Amino acid sequence: MATRALLLLCSFFILCRVQAAKVDTLDTYSPSMKKTIKTVVITPDTYTTGSEFPVVYLLHGYGGSYSDWVKKAPALLRAVDANGAIVVCPDGNGSWYYDSPVDASFRYETYVVSELVPWVDNHYKTIKNRQGRAITGLSMGGHGALYLAFRHQDVFGAAGSMSGGVDIRPFPNNWDIAKRLGTYAQFPERWEQNTVINLLHLLTPGALSLIVDCGSEDFFFRVNNNLHDKLLERNIAHDYISRPGGHNWVYWNTAVTYQLLFIRQFFDKFKHE
């Protein structure tokens, strides 16, 4: 009986260790949009004893919400503990993370970069520079992560994408993109200027630590492969992962572990500086 009790106790502590990351659902306020936005903040098990932590902003896809990653990717909490970073999952509300030229109530680039990042830095024990800050996401959020990182390299030092919509132009009638930019037929210049694959001129070799991941059966596979080729042409170092899989949570549950490991390696480069 004593041996059995000891085994149960050990199992309990192991289980607690696996689930030690703390999940908070919080209200953040956007002055630019004059509204409250829900955000999940996940802190690692070492948060109470540590001094400063790097932060990963993790964006959801179209049709999703701030709670998607916690509810649908069980690997995430384990990865947060394993990599010792704070993870922040804001609500993107189908925005494609643009400051919309069509609808002033959609200013999600401003929200994430200029409002949410300072809010997190003011409320949590964070490393308050680009060496301790990264951004990644899935689908719409993969586009958003690279779009925001390319345009704000002073804020983010590393960026990733999982099954990202990294070229929106082949999809002019999908996922409310036209509601954010206007139609491709009427405003082609907006689409050309606001698609990730056309923003590589903003990068210089080594400017960002980059990882791109897309399944070979994903409807975004072609545009991700094209992005990979263009990054190679421009001599922009990056990790590119493609493995069998589609546009689904089975794929992303694994992908997020790769992303956080890659980002941790970026953070670790600055630990002893």
N, C-alpha and C positions, 0 to 999 in steps of 0.2 A: 504493500500500500504506500509506503514512504517513497519508494522508487517511482511509482506511478504519479504520486503527487508532485514529486520533483520534476518529472517530465512535463506534466501539465503546466507547472509554474514556468519552466523554461520556454515552453511553447507560447505561453501568454506574453512573456517579455519579448520574444522574437516577433510575435504578431504586433505588439505595441511599437516595436522598433520600425517595422515595415511601414506602419501607418502613422509615424510620428510627425510628419509634416502637418502644419496647422493651416487650415483653410478659413479665410475670412471673406465674407461677402459684404462689400461696403458701398456707400453712396459717395460719389465724387461729383463735384459741381463744375460745369463748364461755363465760364463767363461769356465765351464767344457765342455759345448757342443758348445761353440762359436756361439751362435745364440740368437736372440731376441724372447721372449716368452710373449704372451698376458696374462694379468691378470686383473681380475675385483677386485676392492677394494670398499667395501660398508662401509660407515661411518654412525653412528647413528645420530639422530637429535640433540643430546647433544654434538656432537664432538667439535663444535667451542667454547663452554663454559667450557668443561672439561679439565683436565690436563693429565691424563693417562688412556688408555683404554685396556681392554683385547682383545685378537685377536683369532678368530676361522678361521682355514684354512678349506675350504669347497671344496671337490674334486668331480669332475664329473665322469660319467661312460664311458665305452668303446663306441666309436662312437660319443661321445659328445665333448663339448668344454668349454672354460672358461666362455662363456656367457649363458650356459644352465640354471644355477640356477636362474639368473635374469629374463630370458625370460619365463621359464616354471613353476616356483614356485612363484606365486603371494603372498603367505604367507610369503615369506622370508623377504621382506622389512619391513613388520609390525613387524616381530619377531626381526629383527635387532634393531629397535627402542625400542621395549618392553624390550629387554635384555641388551641394552647399550654396545654392543660389536662391534668391527670392524670385518668384515667378508671378507676373501680373497679367491678368486676363481681362481686358476691358471689353465693354459692349460696343460693337461696331455698327449695329443697326442697319445692315445692308448698304453701308456708305461707300464701300470700296476704299475707305480711309482717305477719301479726298476732302478738300475744301471745295465744295461744289460751286461752280460758277452759275448754276441753274437755281439752286435752292439754298438760301442763306442759313437755313436751319440745319444744314449738313456741313459742319466744319470740323471733320474728324482728324484731318492732318494737324490743325491747330490744337485740337483737344489732346491728342496723344503726345505730341512733341512739346508743346508749350504750356499745357495745363496739367496733364496727368503725370508726366515725368517729375516736374517740381513738387507736385503734391506727394508723390511716393517718397521723394527724397526728404521732404519735410516731416513725414509721418513714420518713416522706417529707418533702420540703421543701414544705410546704403553707401556704396562707393559712388561718389557724386561726380563722376566724369565718364568719358566715353570708354576708358579702359575697363570700367566695371559695368558697362551697360550694353545689352544686345537686344535684338528684336527678331522674331520669327513668327510663322503662322501657317495655316493651311488654306489652300484654295484662294478665296478672296483675301484671306489673311496672309497668304504667301505673297500675293501681289502687294498687299499693303505693307508688309514688313520690308520688302526690297525697295519699294517706292519711297517709303519714309527714310530708310537708311541711306539710300543714294542721295536724297535731297537734304539730309541732315547728318552729314558725317561728323559734325562737331558734337552731336548728341550720342550716336551709336557707333561702337567700334567693331561690332560683329553683327551679321545678319544672315538669316536663313529663310528657306521657303520649302514647304511640303505641298506637292501637287498644286503649285501656285498658278494663278491666271496671269502669267508673266507677260503675255501679249494679249491685250483685250480686243484688238482689231478684228480677229476672225469671228468674234462673237457679238455682233452689233445689236442683236435682238434679245440677248440673254441677261438675266440676273440684275435687271434694273440699272445697268451701267448707263444707259441712255438717260435715265432720270437724274443721274449725277452729273453727266457731261453735256447733255443734249444729244440728239441723234448723230450718228456717224455721217449720215447723208447731209445734214445741215452744218455740222461743226467738225469736219474731219481733222482740222488742225488741233482741236482739243484732244482728240483720241491719239493723234500722232505724238503730241507733246506729253501725254500723261500715261503712256504705256511703258512698263518697266524696260522692255527690250530696247527702247529708244533713248534710255537715260544713261547708257554706258559711258557716254562722253563725260559724265560727271566724275567718273572714277579714274584714278591713277593706280598703277600696280602697287599693291600693298596698302591701299587706302582703307579697305574694309576686309575683315576676315569673313569669307562667304562660303555657305553650304547650300546646295540646291538638290532636292530629292523629289523624284516623281516616278510613279509606277508605270511599267511598260504598257499596261492596258488602260491607262488613264486617258480621258479625252483631252487633257492638257499636256500629254506626253510630247507631242510634236513641238509645241511652243517652248517647252522646257528644254528640249534637245536643241532647238534653235538658239536659245539663250546660252546654253553651254558652248555651242560653236562660236558664237560672237564674243563671249568672254575669252575663249582661247585665241581668237583672232587679235584681240586687243591685249593679249598677254596679261590678263587679270587672273591671278591665282584664285582658285576656288576648289572646293570638293564637290563632285557631282556624283550622285547616287541614283541609279535606276535599277530596280529589281521587279520581278513579277508582282503585279498587284494593280488594283483599281483605285477609284476615287471614293474611299470608304474608311471607316474608323478602324478596321482591322489593319489597314496599311499605316494609318497615322499613329496608332498606339505604339507601333514599333518605331516609326520615323521620329517621334518626339524624343525617344531615348537617344538616338543618334545625334539629333540636333543639340540636345543639352550637353552631351559628351564633347562634341566639337566646340561648342561655345565655352565649356569649362576650360578646354585647352587654351583658348584665347585668353580667358581671364587669368589662368595660371602663369602666363608669360610675364605678367606685371606684379606678381605677388612679392617679389623680393627687390623691387625697384625703390 
